[in-house]
Amino acid sequence: MKMKHHFNISFPMLAILAASCASFPERHPQNTDLIFPKGERITNDNFVGNVYLQQLVSPDSLNNTQVGNVTFEPGARTKWHYHPGGQILLATGGVGYYQEKGRPKVILRKGDVIKCPPDVPHWHGASADTGFVQIAVTNTQNGPTVWLQAVTNEEYSSPVP
Amino acid sequence: MKMKHHFNISFPMLAILAASCASFPERHPQNTDLIFPKGERITNDNFVGNVYLQQLVSPDSLNNTQVGNVTFEPGARTKWHYHPGGQILLATGGVGYYQEKGRPKVILRKGDVIKCPPDVPHWHGASADTGFVQIAVTNTQNGPTVWLQAVTNEEYSSPVP
């Protein structure tokens, strides 16, 4: 199955195309600087602000790795949470924040890589002024993400050492 | 530890910087359209042509996921091989080929995603005229990559249905 790649269409249409295109390989055609579609806005309460998710790979019984493209609008972020199998973040655009419990907040930009160990509480999101795009690679072998409390404004605004 | 991100330097220097920067987070500063550095040329005989690897995440005892940025020059490709834990390919630039044993070759472009099951022989590489860049996410829990025979010119040049 083939799709041509030179569409001139909007993100909502791309999301619909991607969702209807569960073929081999999975196509995410783009004519923008972005690599993957923005996907759908996340509506659960584990996030604050506008956050979009394009699921790229779902885990299955043969490979427990989950991959998603996550786009945070300025000021948007996750709640504190941890992954029993650990998580890798690949920053692909914008300016983001990442913080592990008990450690200072760090700034993430395109090309930065985070390897968060299993069971370590952390949060991530966009900076206050600039959005942030990341590829999240989650090892689900020990169970799903465990969600914790919201990130306070004091935590979100904490200085970067 | 912080590094400023607006370098005006070459890829070899970036590779050296990245290698000397095993800090938290791992920084891959870029002032190009590429997301991650090209890395070092692979010199083992599991590849044909010029292929470059920037290791982004190494597997460890807590998380067996390996992530690498792989750049194939035109015509370059892997040998046939398989991964006992499976592999995910995220195409980020250029034009590439991917083929699983017994299936037709497919073309990969920016935004395409491949999920290759465990133990399925396959090869990937660049098209003859255009290079190809991919992020490879490999599940190493069942052991390392198993390398097989070279891709013949007939296989490499096989038509895309």
HADDOCK unambig.tbl for C-alpha pairs under 7 A between the chains (distance, minus, plus):
assign (segid A and resid 25 and name CA) (segid B and resid 112 and name CA) 6.78 0.50 0.50
assign (segid A and resid 25 and name CA) (segid B and resid 113 and name CA) 6.12 0.50 0.50
assign (segid A and resid 25 and name CA) (segid B and resid 114 and name CA) 5.43 0.50 0.50
assign (segid A and resid 26 and name CA) (segid B and resid 112 and name CA) 5.83 0.50 0.50
assign (segid A and resid 26 and name CA) (segid B and resid 113 and name CA) 5.26 0.50 0.50
assign (segid A and resid 26 and name CA) (segid B and resid 114 and name CA) 6.56 0.50 0.50
assign (segid A and resid 27 and name CA) (segid B and resid 111 and name CA) 6.58 0.50 0.50
assign (segid A and resid 27 and name CA) (segid B and resid 112 and name CA) 4.64 0.50 0.50
assign (segid A and resid 27 and name CA) (segid B and resid 113 and name CA) 6.54 0.50 0.50
assign (segid A and resid 28 and name CA) (segid B and resid 111 and name CA) 4.60 0.50 0.50
assign (segid A and resid 28 and name CA) (segid B and resid 112 and name CA) 5.27 0.50 0.50
assign (segid A and resid 29 and name CA) (segid B and resid 111 and name CA) 5.87 0.50 0.50
assign (segid A and resid 30 and name CA) (segid B and resid 111 and name CA) 6.71 0.50 0.50
assign (segid A and resid 35 and name CA) (segid B and resid 92 and name CA) 6.20 0.50 0.50
assign (segid A and resid 35 and name CA) (segid B and resid 110 and name CA) 6.13 0.50 0.50
assign (segid A and resid 35 and name CA) (segid B and resid 111 and name CA) 5.11 0.50 0.50
assign (segid A and resid 36 and name CA) (segid B and resid 111 and name CA) 5.13 0.50 0.50
assign (segid A and resid 62 and name CA) (segid B and resid 117 and name CA) 6.93 0.50 0.50
assign (segid A and resid 62 and name CA) (segid B and resid 118 and name CA) 6.83 0.50 0.50
assign (segid A and resid 63 and name CA) (segid B and resid 85 and name CA) 6.53 0.50 0.50
assign (segid A and resid 63 and name CA) (segid B and resid 86 and name CA) 6.24 0.50 0.50
assign (segid A and resid 85 and name CA) (segid B and resid 63 and name CA) 6.53 0.50 0.50
assign (segid A and resid 86 and name CA) (segid B and resid 63 and name CA) 6.26 0.50 0.50
assign (segid A and resid 92 and name CA) (segid B and resid 35 and name CA) 6.20 0.50 0.50
assign (segid A and resid 110 and name CA) (segid B and resid 35 and name CA) 6.13 0.50 0.50
assign (segid A and resid 111 and name CA) (segid B and resid 27 and name CA) 6.60 0.50 0.50
assign (segid A and resid 111 and name CA) (segid B and resid 28 and name CA) 4.61 0.50 0.50
assign (segid A and resid 111 and name CA) (segid B and resid 29 and name CA) 5.85 0.50 0.50
assign (segid A and resid 111 and name CA) (segid B and resid 30 and name CA) 6.70 0.50 0.50
assign (segid A and resid 111 and name CA) (segid B and resid 35 and name CA) 5.12 0.50 0.50
assign (segid A and resid 111 and name CA) (segid B and resid 36 and name CA) 5.13 0.50 0.50
assign (segid A and resid 112 and name CA) (segid B and resid 25 and name CA) 6.78 0.50 0.50
assign (segid A and resid 112 and name CA) (segid B and resid 26 and name CA) 5.84 0.50 0.50
assign (segid A and resid 112 and name CA) (segid B and resid 27 and name CA) 4.63 0.50 0.50
assign (segid A and resid 112 and name CA) (segid B and resid 28 and name CA) 5.24 0.50 0.50
assign (segid A and resid 113 and name CA) (segid B and resid 25 and name CA) 6.09 0.50 0.50
assign (segid A and resid 113 and name CA) (segid B and resid 26 and name CA) 5.24 0.50 0.50
assign (segid A and resid 113 and name CA) (segid B and resid 27 and name CA) 6.51 0.50 0.50
assign (segid A and resid 114 and name CA) (segid B and resid 25 and name CA) 5.37 0.50 0.50
assign (segid A and resid 114 and name CA) (segid B and resid 26 and name CA) 6.52 0.50 0.50
assign (segid A and resid 117 and name CA) (segid B and resid 62 and name CA) 6.94 0.50 0.50
assign (segid A and resid 118 and name CA) (segid B and resid 62 and name CA) 6.84 0.50 0.50
